[in-house]
Amino acid sequence: MGNEGFREIVPECFKCAERKECLQAALQTEQGFELRSEALDRSSSGGLMGSLKRWSDKKALSKRQKPQKGTRK
C-alpha cells in the first residue's frame, strides 16, 4: 500500500525486464482477483449499459477465479 492507501507497484519493478509477466502472474492470484473485483465495485455504473458491462466483467472474473479454487471438475 502506498501513502494514500492505494496499491502501488514498487519502483524496482519498472526496471525489471520480466515486469509484465510478473504483474500478470500476480493478477492470477487470489489477491489479484480481489483487487480486480474491488476495482469493478468502485467503478461507476454509467447507466444501464454500464451496469450490464460491470456485471458481465464481474461474472467473467468469477469464472476465471473458480479454477484457482479447485472447484472446476
VMD Tcl script that builds the backbone (N, CA, C; Angstrom):
set m [mol new atoms 219]
animate dup $m
set s [atomselect $m all]
$s set {name element resname resid chain x y z} {
  {N N MET 1 A 0.837 -1.181 0.000}
  {CA C MET 1 A 0.000 0.000 0.000}
  {C C MET 1 A 0.885 1.250 0.000}
  {N N GLY 2 A 0.436 2.200 -0.750}
  {CA C GLY 2 A 1.177 3.457 -0.807}
  {C C GLY 2 A 0.747 4.413 0.286}
  {N N ASN 3 A 1.289 5.610 0.243}
  {CA C ASN 3 A 0.991 6.620 1.254}
  {C C ASN 3 A -0.477 7.021 1.264}
  {N N GLU 4 A -1.146 6.948 0.134}
  {CA C GLU 4 A -2.541 7.362 0.031}
  {C C GLU 4 A -3.519 6.201 0.178}
  {N N GLY 5 A -3.028 5.039 0.554}
  {CA C GLY 5 A -3.892 3.889 0.770}
  {C C GLY 5 A -4.190 3.070 -0.477}
  {N N PHE 6 A -3.530 3.375 -1.580}
  {CA C PHE 6 A -3.730 2.630 -2.819}
  {C C PHE 6 A -2.606 1.613 -2.989}
  {N N ARG 7 A -2.913 0.539 -3.688}
  {CA C ARG 7 A -1.864 -0.425 -4.015}
  {C C ARG 7 A -0.975 0.188 -5.079}
  {N N GLU 8 A 0.316 0.036 -4.890}
  {CA C GLU 8 A 1.266 0.622 -5.825}
  {C C GLU 8 A 2.310 -0.411 -6.228}
  {N N ILE 9 A 2.861 -0.227 -7.409}
  {CA C ILE 9 A 3.946 -1.064 -7.889}
  {C C ILE 9 A 5.242 -0.435 -7.396}
  {N N VAL 10 A 6.104 -1.241 -6.812}
  {CA C VAL 10 A 7.374 -0.708 -6.311}
  {C C VAL 10 A 8.238 -0.277 -7.485}
  {N N PRO 11 A 9.021 0.804 -7.316}
  {CA C PRO 11 A 9.829 1.321 -8.434}
  {C C PRO 11 A 10.790 0.303 -9.033}
  {N N GLU 12 A 11.265 -0.650 -8.238}
  {CA C GLU 12 A 12.193 -1.657 -8.760}
  {C C GLU 12 A 11.549 -2.490 -9.869}
  {N N CYS 13 A 10.231 -2.673 -9.812}
  {CA C CYS 13 A 9.538 -3.472 -10.834}
  {C C CYS 13 A 9.630 -2.839 -12.215}
  {N N PHE 14 A 9.653 -1.516 -12.283}
  {CA C PHE 14 A 9.702 -0.847 -13.577}
  {C C PHE 14 A 11.035 -1.070 -14.279}
  {N N LYS 15 A 12.085 -1.381 -13.519}
  {CA C LYS 15 A 13.413 -1.595 -14.094}
  {C C LYS 15 A 13.602 -3.040 -14.565}
  {N N CYS 16 A 12.761 -3.945 -14.109}
  {CA C CYS 16 A 12.913 -5.371 -14.395}
  {C C CYS 16 A 12.423 -5.706 -15.804}
  {N N ALA 17 A 13.148 -6.585 -16.475}
  {CA C ALA 17 A 12.766 -6.992 -17.828}
  {C C ALA 17 A 11.545 -7.914 -17.824}
  {N N GLU 18 A 11.267 -8.565 -16.702}
  {CA C GLU 18 A 10.155 -9.513 -16.616}
  {C C GLU 18 A 8.936 -8.916 -15.912}
  {N N ARG 19 A 8.846 -7.601 -15.840}
  {CA C ARG 19 A 7.776 -6.964 -15.069}
  {C C ARG 19 A 6.380 -7.304 -15.590}
  {N N LYS 20 A 6.212 -7.379 -16.899}
  {CA C LYS 20 A 4.886 -7.654 -17.452}
  {C C LYS 20 A 4.412 -9.048 -17.045}
  {N N GLU 21 A 5.258 -10.057 -17.238}
  {CA C GLU 21 A 4.894 -11.420 -16.876}
  {C C GLU 21 A 4.663 -11.553 -15.373}
  {N N CYS 22 A 5.487 -10.895 -14.596}
  {CA C CYS 22 A 5.377 -10.957 -13.139}
  {C C CYS 22 A 4.067 -10.330 -12.664}
  {N N LEU 23 A 3.733 -9.163 -13.191}
  {CA C LEU 23 A 2.500 -8.487 -12.790}
  {C C LEU 23 A 1.267 -9.258 -13.266}
  {N N GLN 24 A 1.342 -9.859 -14.451}
  {CA C GLN 24 A 0.229 -10.674 -14.933}
  {C C GLN 24 A 0.040 -11.901 -14.054}
  {N N ALA 25 A 1.127 -12.510 -13.622}
  {CA C ALA 25 A 1.045 -13.665 -12.728}
  {C C ALA 25 A 0.451 -13.249 -11.382}
  {N N ALA 26 A 0.809 -12.071 -10.910}
  {CA C ALA 26 A 0.273 -11.581 -9.641}
  {C C ALA 26 A -1.239 -11.373 -9.727}
  {N N LEU 27 A -1.736 -10.976 -10.875}
  {CA C LEU 27 A -3.182 -10.778 -11.033}
  {C C LEU 27 A -3.946 -12.095 -11.064}
  {N N GLN 28 A -3.256 -13.207 -11.273}
  {CA C GLN 28 A -3.913 -14.519 -11.286}
  {C C GLN 28 A -4.013 -15.142 -9.892}
  {N N THR 29 A -3.458 -14.478 -8.887}
  {CA C THR 29 A -3.542 -14.978 -7.513}
  {C C THR 29 A -4.876 -14.557 -6.897}
  {N N GLU 30 A -5.157 -15.093 -5.746}
  {CA C GLU 30 A -6.393 -14.741 -5.030}
  {C C GLU 30 A -6.451 -13.235 -4.765}
  {N N GLN 31 A -5.330 -12.655 -4.350}
  {CA C GLN 31 A -5.291 -11.214 -4.099}
  {C C GLN 31 A -5.501 -10.415 -5.387}
  {N N GLY 32 A -4.999 -10.926 -6.493}
  {CA C GLY 32 A -5.199 -10.265 -7.781}
  {C C GLY 32 A -6.662 -10.242 -8.179}
  {N N PHE 33 A -7.368 -11.361 -7.951}
  {CA C PHE 33 A -8.801 -11.401 -8.249}
  {C C PHE 33 A -9.563 -10.435 -7.345}
  {N N GLU 34 A -9.167 -10.358 -6.076}
  {CA C GLU 34 A -9.814 -9.428 -5.153}
  {C C GLU 34 A -9.593 -7.987 -5.591}
  {N N LEU 35 A -8.374 -7.687 -6.035}
  {CA C LEU 35 A -8.047 -6.345 -6.500}
  {C C LEU 35 A -8.924 -5.948 -7.683}
  {N N ARG 36 A -9.056 -6.848 -8.665}
  {CA C ARG 36 A -9.875 -6.529 -9.841}
  {C C ARG 36 A -11.356 -6.437 -9.488}
  {N N SER 37 A -11.808 -7.276 -8.566}
  {CA C SER 37 A -13.202 -7.226 -8.137}
  {C C SER 37 A -13.495 -5.911 -7.418}
  {N N GLU 38 A -12.569 -5.477 -6.558}
  {CA C GLU 38 A -12.739 -4.202 -5.862}
  {C C GLU 38 A -12.768 -3.048 -6.857}
  {N N ALA 39 A -11.920 -3.114 -7.874}
  {CA C ALA 39 A -11.890 -2.056 -8.884}
  {C C ALA 39 A -13.219 -1.984 -9.628}
  {N N LEU 40 A -13.799 -3.140 -9.931}
  {CA C LEU 40 A -15.106 -3.159 -10.600}
  {C C LEU 40 A -16.195 -2.598 -9.678}
  {N N ASP 41 A -16.110 -2.910 -8.385}
  {CA C ASP 41 A -17.097 -2.390 -7.436}
  {C C ASP 41 A -17.017 -0.871 -7.326}
  {N N ARG 42 A -15.807 -0.324 -7.428}
  {CA C ARG 42 A -15.630 1.125 -7.304}
  {C C ARG 42 A -16.003 1.880 -8.568}
  {N N SER 43 A -16.010 1.206 -9.709}
  {CA C SER 43 A -16.278 1.900 -10.962}
  {C C SER 43 A -17.734 2.353 -11.021}
  {N N SER 44 A -17.929 3.479 -11.686}
  {CA C SER 44 A -19.284 3.999 -11.797}
  {C C SER 44 A -20.084 3.176 -12.801}
  {N N SER 45 A -21.373 3.118 -12.600}
  {CA C SER 45 A -22.205 2.263 -13.438}
  {C C SER 45 A -22.432 2.846 -14.827}
  {N N GLY 46 A -22.597 4.145 -14.960}
  {CA C GLY 46 A -22.790 4.752 -16.270}
  {C C GLY 46 A -24.096 4.355 -16.922}
  {N N GLY 47 A -25.132 4.218 -16.140}
  {CA C GLY 47 A -26.443 3.870 -16.677}
  {C C GLY 47 A -26.615 2.367 -16.824}
  {N N LEU 48 A -27.629 1.988 -17.561}
  {CA C LEU 48 A -27.954 0.576 -17.729}
  {C C LEU 48 A -26.836 -0.185 -18.436}
  {N N MET 49 A -26.304 0.367 -19.507}
  {CA C MET 49 A -25.247 -0.316 -20.251}
  {C C MET 49 A -23.989 -0.478 -19.397}
  {N N GLY 50 A -23.664 0.541 -18.620}
  {CA C GLY 50 A -22.507 0.453 -17.732}
  {C C GLY 50 A -22.704 -0.606 -16.668}
  {N N SER 51 A -23.918 -0.694 -16.136}
  {CA C SER 51 A -24.224 -1.702 -15.123}
  {C C SER 51 A -24.127 -3.104 -15.707}
  {N N LEU 52 A -24.633 -3.288 -16.919}
  {CA C LEU 52 A -24.546 -4.593 -17.574}
  {C C LEU 52 A -23.097 -4.971 -17.875}
  {N N LYS 53 A -22.307 -4.004 -18.307}
  {CA C LYS 53 A -20.895 -4.256 -18.594}
  {C C LYS 53 A -20.166 -4.655 -17.319}
  {N N ARG 54 A -20.404 -3.932 -16.231}
  {CA C ARG 54 A -19.748 -4.251 -14.965}
  {C C ARG 54 A -20.168 -5.641 -14.480}
  {N N TRP 55 A -21.460 -5.962 -14.590}
  {CA C TRP 55 A -21.959 -7.283 -14.203}
  {C C TRP 55 A -21.271 -8.370 -15.033}
  {N N SER 56 A -21.170 -8.148 -16.336}
  {CA C SER 56 A -20.539 -9.105 -17.228}
  {C C SER 56 A -19.065 -9.296 -16.871}
  {N N ASP 57 A -18.371 -8.200 -16.589}
  {CA C ASP 57 A -16.957 -8.276 -16.224}
  {C C ASP 57 A -16.771 -9.037 -14.915}
  {N N LYS 58 A -17.648 -8.783 -13.940}
  {CA C LYS 58 A -17.547 -9.485 -12.657}
  {C C LYS 58 A -17.833 -10.975 -12.829}
  {N N LYS 59 A -18.760 -11.318 -13.699}
  {CA C LYS 59 A -19.075 -12.720 -13.949}
  {C C LYS 59 A -17.893 -13.416 -14.618}
  {N N ALA 60 A -17.289 -12.775 -15.591}
  {CA C ALA 60 A -16.124 -13.346 -16.269}
  {C C ALA 60 A -14.964 -13.512 -15.287}
  {N N LEU 61 A -14.781 -12.545 -14.412}
  {CA C LEU 61 A -13.740 -12.625 -13.400}
  {C C LEU 61 A -13.997 -13.784 -12.451}
  {N N SER 62 A -15.239 -13.959 -12.077}
  {CA C SER 62 A -15.617 -15.052 -11.182}
  {C C SER 62 A -15.354 -16.405 -11.837}
  {N N LYS 63 A -15.642 -16.521 -13.128}
  {CA C LYS 63 A -15.403 -17.776 -13.844}
  {C C LYS 63 A -13.916 -18.089 -13.924}
  {N N ARG 64 A -13.082 -17.062 -14.107}
  {CA C ARG 64 A -11.641 -17.274 -14.162}
  {C C ARG 64 A -11.083 -17.633 -12.795}
  {N N GLN 65 A -11.731 -17.165 -11.750}
  {CA C GLN 65 A -11.259 -17.396 -10.397}
  {C C GLN 65 A -11.550 -18.820 -9.933}
  {N N LYS 66 A -12.636 -19.411 -10.378}
  {CA C LYS 66 A -13.039 -20.736 -9.901}
  {C C LYS 66 A -11.983 -21.811 -10.115}
  {N N PRO 67 A -11.306 -21.888 -11.271}
  {CA C PRO 67 A -10.259 -22.914 -11.395}
  {C C PRO 67 A -9.149 -22.747 -10.365}
  {N N GLN 68 A -8.890 -21.515 -9.930}
  {CA C GLN 68 A -7.877 -21.265 -8.924}
  {C C GLN 68 A -8.258 -21.901 -7.589}
  {N N LYS 69 A -9.551 -21.949 -7.286}
  {CA C LYS 69 A -10.023 -22.507 -6.033}
  {C C LYS 69 A -10.145 -24.019 -6.087}
  {N N GLY 70 A -10.073 -24.593 -7.283}
  {CA C GLY 70 A -10.177 -26.039 -7.423}
  {C C GLY 70 A -11.606 -26.561 -7.463}
  {N N THR 71 A -12.585 -25.693 -7.791}
  {CA C THR 71 A -13.977 -26.132 -7.843}
  {C C THR 71 A -14.369 -26.648 -9.220}
  {N N ARG 72 A -13.512 -26.482 -10.195}
  {CA C ARG 72 A -13.827 -26.928 -11.554}
  {C C ARG 72 A -13.605 -28.429 -11.674}
  {N N LYS 73 A -14.519 -29.099 -12.321}
  {CA C LYS 73 A -14.406 -30.554 -12.482}
  {C C LYS 73 A -14.085 -30.912 -13.913}
}
mol reanalyze $m
mol bondsrecalc $m
mol representation Tube
mol addrep $m
